């Protein structure tokens, strides 16, 4: 009997061992998290650009993003599908959780009756897999941090910041590790959406295109920093995504093609990615792409998710 007890106790220790001690599986209640030790130290930068209408992403207005979309080692979709509710709240929620609005239950910008407890953002699974991974969210539109990411992310400021401050803060984290060395970073630029609402989501709106040009320089500078880190041996996935497009000064017409389609990039120097010609991405693909790159598999997430990773295994 004593030998049986010792054997059972040893099996329990193995089952519930933490991955930081070298094991690959963690049982947390009903959720089983499996970790690929070869990927868990990878890094991710997700750049969110609010209100980017895909046909305005032209070489004249956003030369870096336009040229990146033409380069190899990039999955790019300029018909990226947004949620049926084209508000920012539902779309950022779907981007971050990997499930559609009928699950996370965010259907407007009030975030009333959200169901993040059942369908949490991908940061939840990262923290559960390895709490030493430093997760960061810096946003101009503060409801994202206040409602969606507050309880799931290590560094999640709630004060309002403009796009330049967002860029400078992320730059400081990446280059100077201040206030922390960010491993998985989400940021959101919002001023393009503001320009669209004030002056029009259109290539004919000078205010809109000028704002896009400024954001394009931020995106390029961050890409160059990531390239520098790659040259030093760090493995980074680089993602750009928008929540919706726009038409006129609004994005409420869910049937308008300039509203319900936008852009999505995934860039990595050596991974095989889905073919641009043949796969049409949607908002729910971002979360599984991030978790897949980090080698984190959750039984709960896999059962609930609506999207697929852009990375071809």
C-alpha positions in Angstrom: 0.0 0.0 0.0 2.8 2.4 0.9 4.5 1.7 -2.5 1.2 2.3 -4.3 0.8 5.7 -2.4 4.3 6.7 -3.4 3.7 5.8 -7.0 0.5 7.7 -7.2 2.0 10.7 -5.5 4.9 10.7 -8.0 2.4 10.5 -10.9 0.5 13.5 -9.5 3.8 15.5 -9.3 4.5 14.8 -12.9 1.0 15.8 -14.1 0.9 19.1 -12.2 4.6 20.0 -12.7 5.2 23.5 -13.9 6.9 23.9 -17.3 9.6 26.2 -15.8 10.9 23.0 -14.2 11.3 21.4 -17.6 8.0 19.7 -18.2 5.9 20.3 -21.2 2.3 20.0 -19.8 0.5 22.0 -17.2 -3.0 21.1 -15.9 -4.9 24.1 -14.6 -8.3 23.0 -13.6 -10.0 21.7 -16.7 -7.5 23.4 -19.0 -4.4 21.4 -20.3 -1.7 23.7 -21.5 1.1 22.1 -23.6 4.3 24.0 -24.2 6.9 23.5 -27.0 10.2 24.2 -25.2 11.8 25.2 -28.6 9.3 28.0 -29.1 8.4 29.3 -25.7 11.2 31.9 -25.7 10.0 33.4 -29.0 8.8 37.0 -29.1 5.9 38.8 -30.8 5.0 42.3 -31.8 1.4 43.0 -32.8 0.8 46.4 -34.2 -2.9 47.5 -34.3 -3.8 50.4 -36.6 -7.4 51.5 -36.0 -9.5 52.4 -39.0 -7.1 51.5 -41.9 -9.1 51.2 -45.1 -7.2 48.7 -47.2 -7.3 50.4 -50.6 -5.7 53.6 -49.1 -2.6 51.6 -48.2 -0.8 52.7 -51.3 2.9 53.3 -52.0 2.2 57.1 -52.1 0.8 57.2 -48.6 2.4 54.3 -46.8 5.5 53.3 -48.7 6.9 50.9 -46.0 3.7 48.9 -45.5 3.1 48.8 -49.3 6.6 47.5 -50.0 6.3 45.0 -47.1 3.1 43.6 -48.6 5.0 42.9 -51.8 8.0 41.2 -50.1 8.6 37.5 -49.5 8.2 35.9 -46.1 5.0 37.8 -45.6 1.4 36.7 -45.4 -0.6 39.8 -46.5 -4.3 40.2 -47.0 -6.0 43.5 -48.0 -9.4 41.8 -47.9 -9.0 40.8 -44.2 -12.5 40.1 -42.9 -13.9 42.1 -40.0 -16.7 41.2 -37.6 -20.3 41.6 -38.5 -20.5 44.5 -35.9 -17.9 46.9 -37.3 -17.3 48.8 -34.1 -13.8 48.8 -32.6 -14.9 47.0 -29.5 -16.0 43.8 -31.2 -13.1 43.7 -33.6 -10.3 44.3 -31.1 -12.0 41.7 -28.9 -12.0 39.1 -31.7 -8.4 39.9 -32.6 -7.3 39.4 -29.0 -9.4 36.4 -28.1 -9.5 34.4 -31.3 -13.3 34.0 -31.1 -16.2 35.8 -32.8 -18.5 38.3 -31.2 -21.2 35.7 -30.5 -18.8 34.1 -28.0 -16.9 37.0 -26.4 -20.2 39.0 -26.5 -18.8 42.4 -27.2 -21.1 43.9 -29.9 -20.3 47.7 -29.5 -17.9 50.0 -27.8 -19.5 49.8 -24.3 -18.1 46.3 -23.7 -21.2 45.6 -21.7 -21.8 41.9 -20.8 -18.4 40.8 -22.2 -17.6 37.1 -21.8 -13.8 37.3 -21.4 -14.0 35.0 -18.4 -14.9 32.1 -20.8 -13.1 33.5 -23.8 -10.0 35.4 -22.5 -7.4 37.2 -24.7 -4.4 35.3 -25.8 -2.3 37.0 -23.0 -4.2 34.8 -20.5 -2.8 31.6 -22.0 0.7 33.1 -22.2 0.7 34.0 -18.5 -0.6 30.6 -17.6 2.0 28.8 -19.7 4.9 30.9 -18.3 4.4 33.8 -16.0 8.0 35.0 -16.5 7.1 36.0 -20.1 6.7 39.8 -20.0 3.5 40.8 -21.7 2.8 44.4 -22.7 -0.2 46.4 -24.1 0.1 50.0 -25.0 -3.0 51.6 -26.6 -4.2 55.0 -27.6 -7.9 53.9 -27.3 -7.9 53.1 -23.6 -11.1 50.9 -23.5 -8.9 48.0 -24.9 -6.8 48.0 -21.8 -9.5 49.0 -19.4 -12.0 46.3 -20.5 -10.1 43.6 -22.4 -6.5 43.3 -21.2 -6.4 44.8 -17.7 -6.5 41.4 -15.9 -4.3 39.5 -18.3 -1.3 41.6 -19.1 1.9 42.5 -17.0 2.2 46.1 -18.3 -1.1 47.6 -19.2 -1.2 51.4 -18.7 -4.7 52.9 -18.5 -3.9 56.5 -19.1 -4.5 58.1 -22.5 -1.5 58.4 -24.9 -1.3 59.7 -28.4 0.2 57.7 -31.2 3.6 59.3 -30.9 3.7 58.4 -27.2 2.7 54.9 -28.0 5.5 54.6 -30.5 8.1 56.1 -28.1 7.0 53.9 -25.2 7.3 50.7 -27.3 10.6 51.9 -28.8 11.9 52.4 -25.2 10.7 49.0 -24.1 12.4 47.3 -27.1 15.7 49.2 -27.0 16.1 50.1 -23.4 14.0 47.5 -21.6 12.2 50.4 -19.8 10.1 49.9 -17.8 10.5 46.2 -18.7 11.9 43.9 -21.3 8.8 43.2 -23.4 8.6 39.7 -24.8 5.0 39.8 -26.3 3.8 43.3 -27.1 0.5 44.6 -28.4 0.1 48.2 -29.4 -2.7 50.2 -30.9 -2.5 53.4 -33.0 -5.8 55.3 -33.0 -5.3 58.6 -34.8 -6.0 57.3 -38.3 -9.5 56.4 -37.1 -9.9 59.9 -35.7 -8.8 61.4 -39.0 -11.3 59.2 -40.8 -14.2 60.2 -38.6 -13.3 63.9 -38.9 -12.3 64.2 -42.5 -13.2 60.9 -44.3 -11.8 57.4 -44.6 -10.5 58.0 -48.1 -7.4 58.5 -50.3 -8.9 61.9 -51.2 -8.8 63.0 -47.6 -5.4 64.7 -47.1 -5.7 64.6 -43.3 -6.4 60.8 -43.4 -3.5 60.1 -45.8 -1.1 62.3 -43.9 -1.9 60.5 -40.7 -1.4 57.2 -42.4 2.1 58.4 -43.6 3.1 59.2 -40.1 2.0 55.9 -38.7 3.8 54.2 -41.6 7.1 55.7 -40.3 6.3 54.3 -36.8 5.7 50.9 -38.2 8.9 51.0 -40.3 11.0 52.1 -37.3 9.6 49.3 -35.2 10.3 46.8 -37.9 13.9 47.9 -38.1 14.2 47.5 -34.4 12.8 43.9 -34.7 15.2 43.2 -37.5 18.1 44.3 -35.3 16.9 42.0 -32.5 16.7 39.1 -35.0 20.3 39.8 -36.0 21.2 39.4 -32.4 19.6 35.9 -32.2 16.1 36.8 -31.0 13.2 35.2 -32.8 10.4 37.7 -33.4 7.1 37.4 -35.2 5.9 40.8 -36.7 2.2 41.4 -37.1 0.1 44.3 -38.4 -3.7 44.3 -38.2 -6.5 46.8 -38.3 -10.0 46.5 -36.7 -12.1 47.9 -39.6 -12.0 50.2 -42.7 -14.3 53.1 -43.3 -16.6 54.9 -45.8 -17.3 58.6 -45.7 -16.7 59.6 -42.1 -18.1 56.3 -40.6 -17.7 52.6 -40.4 -21.2 51.7 -39.5 -22.3 50.3 -42.9 -21.5 46.7 -42.4 -22.2 45.8 -46.0 -19.9 48.3 -47.5 -16.7 46.7 -48.8 -14.5 49.6 -47.6 -15.8 49.1 -44.1 -15.9 45.3 -43.7 -12.5 44.6 -45.1 -9.1 45.9 -44.0 -5.4 44.7 -43.8 -3.5 42.0 -42.0 0.3 41.2 -42.2 2.3 38.4 -40.7 6.0 38.6 -41.3 8.8 36.2 -40.4 12.1 35.6 -42.2 12.0 31.8 -42.3 8.6 30.4 -41.4 6.3 29.0 -44.0 3.1 31.1 -44.0 -0.3 30.7 -45.7 -0.3 31.7 -49.3 -1.6 35.2 -50.1 -3.5 33.9 -53.0 -5.4 31.2 -51.3 -6.2 32.0 -47.7 -8.5 34.8 -46.6 -7.8 35.8 -43.0 -10.2 37.2 -40.4 -9.9 38.8 -37.0 -10.0 35.5 -35.2 -6.7 34.3 -36.8 -4.4 36.6 -34.9 -4.6 34.9 -31.5 -4.0 31.3 -32.7 -1.1 32.7 -34.8 0.5 34.3 -31.8 0.0 31.3 -29.5 1.2 28.9 -32.2 4.4 30.9 -32.7 5.1 30.7 -29.0 4.5 27.0 -28.9 1.6 27.3 -26.4 -1.4 25.0 -26.9 -4.4 25.2 -24.5 -7.2 22.6 -24.6 -9.7 25.3 -23.7 -8.5 27.7 -26.4 -8.3 25.0 -29.0 -11.8 23.8 -28.3 -13.3 27.4 -28.3 -11.2 29.2 -31.0 -12.8 30.2 -34.3 -9.6 31.1 -36.1 -6.5 29.4 -37.5 -2.8 30.2 -37.4 -1.3 31.8 -40.5 1.8 29.7 -39.8 2.0 26.5 -41.7 3.4 23.7 -39.5 
